[in-house]
Amino acid sequence: MGKSAYAQAMRYGQAVFETAAQHQNFNTWRDNMETLVRMVQDRDVLFFLENPRVPIANKREILEPKLKGVNPMAVNLLYLLVERGGLSMMPDIFADYQRRLDDLYGIAHAKVTAAIPLSDTETAEVRQKLGTMFGKHVDITTKVDPSILGGIVARVGDKVIDGSVSRRLENLKREINQVRL
């Protein structure tokens, strides 16, 4: 997705967030957006919705039963994106909305990589330390990568905290190479 399409998706995300704030229905919008994202991630549905030969009225008629229970304003967003050829932005619109919602609720998401699986106690300790650093409740997703040798690498948003042994060894190597004898 190009920069302008990404910026446009962020504007839609902001508009959805402001609408949810105005009506105090953040969770309903989140659930509805998840439903719409799942729908457009189905290749057959996406192909149908993006097909210019199918009139909008036919698309609405076929979609209506699938959209029962979805907020009419969310349905209107879907139709607007169909008409403007912007369905591919739906996942980014949802991601922007979710990011704004997480900010509102004080939630951060961390991807933590360790050389070996972390115990529940270690995971809780990492969560607590990251929570203190960022001033938020932190949801953690862990993965194992033996190439880091030890320690952890934590990614929270656009921040990376690299406490891996491999990084420390790289830094030590660089320092040694800079020493002139």
N, C-alpha and C positions, 0 to 999 in steps of 0.2 A: 504494500500500500504506500503510495506516494505521500509526501509531506502534506500536500493540500487536502488529500482524502482523509489523512489521519487527523488533521486540524478540524476538518468538517465533522468527523466522528466525535471528536472531543466536544464540539459545540452541541451536537445532538445529545451527548451524554450529560452535559451541563443543563440543557433544557429539560431533559427527563428528570434530573435530580431536582431542579427548581420546581417542576410540576409536582413531584412527589412531596417536596417540602411544603408546598402551598396546600396540598390536600392531606398532609400528615399520613401518607400511606407508603412509606419507604419499602417495607417488606413486601407489600403487594406488587409494587413496581419491580422489585428484584425478582420475585417469583415469575411475574409475567415476562420479564426480559429473558430469563432463563428459558422459558417455554419457547419464546420466539427464536432465540439463538439455536436451540435444539432443532426447531423446525427448519430454519434456513441452512443448517449444517447437513440436512438430508439432501443428497445430490439430486434426487428426483424432484423433490419439492423446489429446490433452488432453480433447477433447469426450467420447470414449469413456470415459476414466478418471473423468471428473467426472459422468458420467451416473448418476443415482441408480437408474434402472430396471435397470441391468446389475448383477447380483449380483457381489460381490467374488470369489467362486470363479471365475466366468466371466472376470473381468478377469485374475486370476492365470493362468488356463489359456492365455489368448491372449498374455499378456506373457511367459510362461516362455521360449519359443524366442528372443525378442528379447533376453533378459537372460542368455543363455549367456555365461559368462566374467566376469560381474559378481559381485563379492564378495557373498555371501549377506547380510551385514549391510547393505550398500548397498541390496540388493533389499528387505530388511525396512523400511528407511527409506522407500523408495518406497511400499510397501504401507501403512505407517503414515500417510503423508501422504494417500494415496488415501482411507483409511478416515476420516480426520479432516477431509477437505476442504481440505487445505493444500498441494495441488500447486502452486499459484501462487507459493508461497514457495521452490520449488526453486532458481530462479536466485539468489535472495538468500542462501539457505543456502550455495550453492556459492561465491558472491562472498565471504561471510564466511570460509568455510574457506580460500579462496585467499589472502585478506588475512592470516590467521593463519599460513599456510604461508610466505608472503613474509616476514613478520616473523621467523619462525624462521630462514629462510635468509638474512636480511639483504638483501632485495631491495625496491627502491622502484620505482614506475612513474611516469614523468613524461610529461605531454602538453606538448610544446613547440610554441609557435606563433611563426612568424617571418614577416617581411614578404616575404621571398624564400626559395627553397629553400636549406637549409643544405648545405654540402659535407660529405663524410665527415669531414674534419678538424675542421670546426666542430662537427659532431654529437659527435665524440669529446671535444672540449674541453668542450662543455656537459655531457656525461655525467660527465666527470671532476670538473668544478666542483660539480655537483649531488651527486655521490657524496661529495665531501669535506664539503659542507654538511650532508648528512643521515647521513653515516657508513654508507652502504649502497651496494651495487651498484645502479646505476640503469638500468632499461630505458627507452628513449625512443621515443615515438611523435611524429612531427613532422607539422605541417600548415602550410600557407601561408595567411596572411591579410594582404593588402596594406594593410588599413585601420589596422594598427598602425604603419605608416610605416617602421619600422626597429627594430632591437633584437629582443628575444624576450620572450615571456611563458611562464613555466614553471609548470605545475600538478603538484605532487607531493602526493598524498593530498588533504588539505584545506588545504594551503598554496599560496599563489600568489605567485610572484616576478615582478613586472611591471617589466621593464627596457625597455619599448617607448618609442619616440619619442613616440607619441601620449599616453601617460601623462605623460611628462616635460613635454610642451607643456601638458597640462591642469593640472599642478601649477604651472607657471610662470604660466599665466593666472590661477589662483587667487591666487597670491602678488601678482601685479600688481594684481588687484582689491582686495586687502586693504590696499594701501598708500594712506594718506591724504595728500593734498597740502595 
